[in-house]
């Protein structure tokens, strides 16, 4: 088991990123758990999902309380996200850790390029 302080600091980093940017804490948490804390990769992916959900709920609640935002604008994304999350959860056991890492890296690369352009 990883050092509890490493796990706590990893969670704090994920929460900070999620709070600052409204998401993305999992991009920070996954490498920290798998590389720095020594958590097995598939367990790290699953842990990220379990941790990010409450962080997103908290970040969204704070954002909604502090801004003028129409929640109904997010509903189409929520429906797609729920469907994608369900499919991803079902397929996770069928995909090797190597391919999960590659797919994750591809999404990070795509997002980084899109953000810069």
C-alpha positions in Angstrom: 0.0 0.0 0.0 1.3 3.4 -0.9 2.2 5.9 1.8 -1.0 7.6 3.0 0.6 11.0 2.6 1.3 10.4 -1.0 -2.3 9.3 -1.5 -3.6 12.4 0.3 -1.3 14.8 -1.7 -2.4 13.1 -4.9 -6.1 13.6 -4.0 -5.4 17.2 -3.0 -3.7 17.9 -6.4 -6.7 16.3 -8.2 -9.1 18.4 -6.2 -7.2 21.6 -6.8 -7.0 21.0 -10.6 -10.7 20.1 -10.6 -11.7 23.1 -8.7 -9.6 25.5 -10.7 -10.5 24.3 -14.1 -14.0 22.7 -13.5 -12.6 19.2 -14.3 -9.4 17.5 -15.2 -8.5 16.2 -11.8 -8.3 12.6 -13.1 -5.6 13.7 -15.6 -3.5 14.6 -12.6 -4.6 11.8 -10.3 -4.0 8.9 -12.6 -0.3 9.3 -13.2 0.2 10.2 -9.5 -1.6 7.0 -8.3 0.1 4.7 -10.8 3.6 6.1 -10.9 4.2 8.0 -7.7 2.0 5.9 -5.3 2.5 2.5 -7.0 -1.2 1.7 -7.4 -1.8 -1.0 -10.1 -3.0 0.7 -13.3 -6.5 -0.7 -13.6 -7.1 -0.1 -10.0 -5.8 3.5 -10.5 -8.2 4.0 -13.4 -11.1 2.8 -11.2 -10.0 4.8 -8.2 -9.9 8.0 -10.4 -13.5 7.5 -11.4 -14.6 7.0 -7.8 -12.7 10.0 -6.6 -13.5 12.4 -9.5 -17.2 12.0 -9.2 -17.5 13.7 -5.7 -14.9 16.2 -6.7 -16.9 17.2 -9.8 -20.1 17.4 -7.8 -18.4 19.7 -5.3 -16.8 21.9 -8.0 -20.1 22.1 -9.9 -22.0 23.0 -6.8 -19.6 25.8 -5.9 -19.6 27.0 -9.6 -23.4 27.0 -9.7 -23.7 29.0 -6.5 -21.2 31.6 -7.6 -22.2 32.2 -11.2 -25.2 32.7 -13.4 -25.4 29.4 -15.2 -28.3 27.6 -16.9 -28.0 24.0 -15.7 -30.2 22.8 -18.5 -27.4 23.7 -21.0 -25.4 20.8 -19.5 -28.1 18.1 -19.8 -27.2 16.9 -23.3 -23.6 16.4 -22.2 -24.8 14.7 -19.1 -26.8 12.2 -21.1 -23.9 11.4 -23.4 -21.5 11.3 -20.4 -23.7 8.8 -18.6 -23.9 6.6 -21.7 -20.1 6.8 -22.3 -19.4 6.1 -18.7 -21.5 3.0 -18.7 -19.9 1.7 -21.9 -16.4 2.5 -20.6 -17.0 0.8 -17.3 -18.3 -2.3 -19.1 -15.4 -2.5 -21.5 -12.6 -1.7 -19.0 -12.0 -5.3 -18.1 -11.6 -6.2 -21.7 -8.9 -3.7 -22.5 -5.3 -4.3 -21.4 -3.6 -1.8 -19.1 -1.2 -0.9 -21.9 -4.1 0.0 -24.2 -5.9 1.9 -21.5 -2.7 4.0 -21.0 -2.4 4.6 -24.7 -6.0 5.6 -25.1 -5.7 7.9 -22.0 -2.5 9.5 -23.5 -4.2 10.0 -26.8 -7.1 11.9 -25.2 -4.6 14.0 -23.2 -2.6 14.8 -26.3 -5.8 15.6 -28.3 -7.0 17.9 -25.5 -3.7 19.6 -25.2 -3.4 20.3 -28.9 -7.0 21.6 -29.1 -6.4 23.8 -26.1 -3.3 25.3 -27.6 -4.8 25.9 -31.0 
